Amino acid sequence: MSAVERLVVIVLFEGVDLLDVTGPPEVFSLVQREMDDATGYRVVLAAETTDPVTTSAGVRILPDLSFREASARTIDTLLVPGSVEVDSRRRVHALTDPVVVGWVKALAERSRRVASVCVGAHLLAAAGLLDGRRATTHWSTAQQLAAEFPAVVVDADPIFIREGDVWTGAGISACLDLSLALVADDFGEGVALRVARQLVMYLKRPGGQSQFSVPLEPASTTRRIEDLRLHIARNLSGPLTVADLAAHAHVGERQLTRIFKAELGTTPSAYVESARVERARNRLESTDETLERIAATCGFGTTDTLVRAFRRQLDTTPTEYRRRFRTGPA
């Protein structure tokens, strides 16, 4: 492993949910394609032994190394998927194997950060890694998690939650959202956005299962519109009027409007506002900055303009958005 690679260890055990195991590596593998240097991730699968593991889908997976071998490594990210059983009344119950729980606790001590996927939160809770923390899991087992581990502050609404160096993700396909968030944390939102585009999916933001999310722009845009989008992203605190953008693109204002309509399906002004709202959402989710500062740094000028933009695009206020979607301690 080179000095710039991040070692990701994914925990395997009998009956583990298949997508929880295979989804994150797909995200991590695309990072290398989007980076200009040799940095990235190295993903390995660890189990109690190196014998094949049968997943919940019946697909057999071969571990790369044993838990004991993994415990001798310096781990960047320990990723813990989950497993469930469904009874005759279709009630879902998360499973926790004491042996796996013990190894999760041991491996966590060797890891820079720990993340659970779906009902893997139950394994983290059983290992004592969620005590006193806010955490999420698949909505179907949230009540079980709260009942069995009262020291955990269970919130079944968000797609994922970050509490310091411990991350918990909601169910099934949310493993991709969690993985993208980890990529964004390591390499920035730009890389995560490009990876999301390769996956033909939304770049999910922290939030509830009915979260606010803006779809990716069409991938078939021209070099000129891509240059304009990059210019906008780098200069959100500036004026960015139609005249400014037209001058940057060396076209007339009418032609600029036609370009935006044809390629992005919106006007230059509407696109700029959307980009500013997206940046403001990020600041509201991840910082304690005042609304005045966010309005200034995101180019709104005043908090009134910021509030109007949020009402227009998200049908909420910045204060209410932060209350619902703040991912760290206030």
C-alpha positions in Angstrom: 0.0 0.0 0.0 1.4 3.4 -1.0 1.7 6.2 1.5 -1.3 8.0 -0.1 -3.7 5.1 -0.2 -6.4 4.8 2.4 -7.0 1.3 3.7 -10.7 0.4 3.9 -11.6 -2.8 5.7 -15.1 -4.1 5.1 -16.3 -6.6 7.7 -17.8 -9.9 6.4 -19.8 -12.6 8.1 -22.4 -15.2 7.2 -25.7 -13.7 6.1 -24.3 -10.2 5.5 -26.4 -7.9 3.2 -24.8 -8.1 -0.2 -25.3 -4.5 -1.4 -23.9 -3.2 1.9 -20.6 -5.0 1.0 -20.4 -4.4 -2.7 -21.9 -0.8 -2.9 -19.1 1.2 -1.1 -16.2 -0.4 -3.1 -17.9 0.7 -6.3 -17.8 4.3 -5.1 -14.2 4.0 -3.8 -12.9 2.4 -7.0 -14.1 5.4 -9.0 -12.2 7.9 -7.0 -8.9 6.8 -8.6 -10.4 7.6 -12.0 -11.3 11.1 -11.0 -8.0 12.0 -9.3 -4.9 13.4 -10.9 -2.4 11.6 -8.7 -1.9 8.2 -7.2 -4.1 8.8 -4.2 -7.2 6.8 -3.5 -8.4 3.8 -1.5 -7.4 0.2 -1.1 -10.4 -1.9 -0.1 -10.1 -5.3 1.5 -12.7 -7.7 2.9 -12.1 -9.3 6.3 -13.9 -12.2 8.0 -13.2 -14.6 10.9 -11.5 -16.9 8.4 -10.6 -16.7 4.8 -13.2 -19.3 3.8 -16.0 -18.1 1.5 -18.9 -16.2 3.1 -22.4 -16.6 2.0 -24.4 -13.3 1.8 -28.1 -12.7 2.4 -28.6 -12.9 -1.4 -26.9 -16.3 -1.6 -23.9 -14.9 -3.4 -20.6 -16.2 -1.9 -17.7 -13.8 -1.3 -14.1 -14.7 -0.7 -12.5 -12.6 2.1 -9.0 -11.1 1.5 -7.8 -11.7 5.0 -8.9 -12.7 8.5 -10.0 -10.4 11.3 -6.8 -11.3 13.1 -4.7 -10.3 10.1 -6.6 -7.1 9.7 -6.0 -6.2 13.3 -2.3 -6.0 12.5 -2.9 -3.3 9.9 -3.3 0.5 10.3 -6.9 1.0 9.1 -8.2 4.3 7.6 -11.9 3.3 7.5 -13.6 0.3 9.1 -16.9 -0.3 7.2 -19.4 -2.5 9.1 -22.4 -3.8 7.1 -25.3 -5.6 8.7 -27.6 -8.6 8.6 -31.3 -9.2 9.4 -33.7 -12.0 9.8 -37.4 -11.7 8.8 -40.0 -13.7 10.8 -43.3 -15.2 9.5 -45.1 -11.9 10.1 -42.5 -10.1 7.9 -41.0 -8.3 11.0 -37.4 -7.4 10.5 -34.8 -8.1 13.2 -31.2 -7.0 13.1 -28.7 -9.7 14.0 -25.5 -9.3 16.1 -23.0 -12.1 16.3 -20.9 -11.7 19.6 -17.8 -12.9 17.8 -18.2 -10.3 15.1 -19.0 -7.6 17.6 -15.8 -8.4 19.5 -13.7 -8.1 16.3 -15.5 -4.9 15.3 -14.5 -3.4 18.7 -10.9 -4.6 18.3 -10.6 -3.4 14.7 -12.1 0.0 15.5 -9.2 0.7 17.8 -6.9 0.3 14.8 -9.1 2.6 12.6 -9.1 6.3 12.0 -12.8 6.3 11.5 -15.6 3.7 11.7 -18.8 3.7 9.5 -21.8 1.4 9.6 -24.0 0.6 6.7 -27.7 0.0 7.2 -28.3 -2.3 10.2 -24.5 -2.5 10.8 -25.3 0.2 13.4 -26.4 -2.6 15.7 -23.0 -4.1 15.6 -21.4 -0.8 16.4 -23.9 -0.3 19.2 -23.2 -3.7 20.6 -19.4 -2.9 20.5 -20.1 0.2 22.6 -19.0 2.5 19.8 -22.3 4.5 19.7 -22.8 5.1 23.4 -23.8 8.8 23.9 -23.8 9.4 20.1 -26.6 10.2 17.7 -26.9 7.4 15.1 -29.2 6.2 12.3 -30.0 2.8 10.8 -32.5 1.3 8.5 -36.0 2.6 9.5 -37.3 -0.9 10.0 -34.9 -1.7 12.9 -34.7 1.8 14.5 -37.0 0.9 17.3 -35.0 -2.3 18.0 -31.8 -0.3 18.1 -33.3 2.2 20.5 -34.8 -0.5 22.8 -31.7 -2.6 23.0 -29.2 0.2 23.3 -30.7 3.1 25.3 -27.3 4.8 25.5 -27.6 5.5 21.7 -29.6 8.5 20.5 -31.4 6.9 17.6 -32.6 9.1 14.7 -34.2 7.1 11.9 -34.8 10.1 9.6 -31.4 11.0 8.2 -29.7 9.1 5.4 -26.5 9.2 7.4 -25.1 10.9 10.5 -21.5 11.8 11.4 -20.6 12.0 15.0 -16.9 12.8 15.2 -15.0 9.8 13.7 -18.1 7.5 13.8 -20.5 7.5 10.8 -23.8 5.6 10.6 -25.8 5.1 7.4 -29.4 4.3 6.7 -30.6 1.4 4.7 -29.7 -0.4 1.5 -28.9 2.1 -1.3 -28.0 4.7 1.2 -24.6 2.9 1.4 -23.8 4.9 -1.8 -24.7 8.2 -0.2 -22.6 7.4 2.9 -19.7 6.3 0.7 -19.9 9.5 -1.3 -19.9 11.5 1.9 -16.8 9.8 3.0 -15.2 10.6 -0.4 -16.2 14.2 0.0 -14.7 14.3 3.5 -11.4 12.9 2.2 -11.1 14.6 -1.2 -13.7 17.3 -1.4 -17.1 17.8 -2.9 -15.8 18.1 -6.4 -14.4 14.6 -6.5 -17.5 13.2 -4.9 -19.7 15.0 -7.5 -17.7 13.5 -10.3 -17.9 10.0 -8.8 -21.7 10.4 -8.4 -21.9 11.4 -12.0 -20.1 8.2 -13.0 -22.6 6.3 -11.0 -25.5 8.1 -12.7 -27.0 9.1 -9.3 -27.8 12.1 -7.2 -25.0 13.5 -5.0 -26.9 13.0 -1.8 -26.6 15.5 0.9 -26.9 14.8 4.7 -30.6 14.7 5.5 -33.7 12.6 6.0 -35.0 9.9 3.7 -37.2 12.6 2.0 -34.2 14.9 2.0 -33.7 17.9 -0.3 -31.5 16.9 -3.1 -30.5 18.5 -6.4 -30.0 16.2 -9.5 -26.8 16.2 -11.3 -26.5 18.4 -14.3 -26.5 16.5 -17.7 -23.2 14.9 -18.4 -23.3 15.8 -22.1 -22.7 19.5 -21.7 -20.2 21.3 -23.8 -16.8 22.5 -22.7 -18.0 26.1 -22.7 -20.9 25.4 -20.2 -18.6 23.2 -18.1 -16.1 26.2 -17.9 -19.0 28.5 -16.9 -20.2 26.1 -14.2 -16.7 25.9 -12.8 -16.4 29.6 -12.9 -19.6 30.0 -11.0 -18.6 27.4 -8.4 -15.3 29.3 -7.8 -16.9 32.7 -7.6 -20.2 32.3 -5.7 -19.4 35.2 -3.4 -19.1 37.5 -6.4 -21.8 39.3 -8.4 -22.2 36.7 -11.2 -24.7 38.7 -13.2 -25.7 37.6 -16.7 -23.4 40.3 -18.0 -20.5 39.0 -16.0 -21.1 35.4 -17.2 -21.5 36.5 -20.8 -18.3 38.4 -20.6 -16.5 35.4 -19.2 -17.8 33.2 -22.0 -17.1 35.8 -24.6 -20.7 35.8 -25.9 -23.7 38.1 -25.8 -26.2 38.0 -23.0 -29.0 36.7 -25.2 -26.7 33.9 -26.5 -25.7 33.0 -23.0 -29.3 32.6 -22.0 -29.9 30.4 -25.0 -26.9 28.3 -24.1 -28.1 27.7 -20.5 -31.7 26.9 -21.7 -30.5 24.5 -24.3 -27.9 22.6 -22.2 -29.1 23.0 -18.6 -32.8 23.7 -19.0 -32.6 26.8 -16.9 -31.6 30.5 -17.0 -28.2 31.8 -15.9 -29.7 33.6 -12.9 -31.6 30.5 -11.8 -28.6 28.3 -12.1 -26.5 30.7 -10.0 -29.1 30.8 -7.3 -29.3 27.0 -7.2 -25.5 26.8 -6.9 -25.6 29.3 -4.1 -28.3 27.5 -2.3 -26.4 24.3 -2.6 -23.3 25.9 -1.1 -25.4 27.4 1.7 -26.9 24.0 2.4 -23.4 22.6 2.8 -22.4 25.4 5.3 -25.7 25.0 7.2 -25.2 21.2 7.5 -21.5 21.2 8.5 -20.7 24.5 10.2 -21.9 26.8 13.0 -21.5 29.9 10.8 -24.1 32.6 11.3 -26.7 33.2 8.6 -25.1 36.6 7.9 -21.8 35.0 7.2 -23.3 32.3 5.0 -25.3 34.8 3.1 -22.1 36.9 2.4 -19.8 34.0 1.5 -22.4 32.3 -0.8 -23.1 35.5 -2.6 -26.6 36.3 -1.3 -25.5 39.6 0.3 -28.2 39.7 2.9 -30.0 37.1 5.1 -33.3 38.2 3.6 -32.1 37.2 0.1 -30.8 33.9 1.5 -34.2 33.2 3.2 -36.1 34.1 0.0 -34.0 31.8 -2.1 -34.5 28.9 0.4 -38.2 29.4 0.4 -38.3 29.5 -3.4 -36.2 26.4 -4.0 -36.7 24.3 -0.9 -39.9 25.6 0.6 -38.2 26.0 4.0 -36.0 28.5 5.8 -32.2 28.3 6.4 -32.8 28.0 10.2 -35.3 25.2 9.8 -33.0 23.4 7.3 -30.1 23.6 9.8 -32.2 22.3 12.6 -33.2 19.2 10.6 -30.0 18.5 8.7 -27.1 19.6 10.9 -24.8 16.5 11.0 -22.4 17.4 13.8 -22.7 18.8 17.3 -24.1 22.3 17.3 
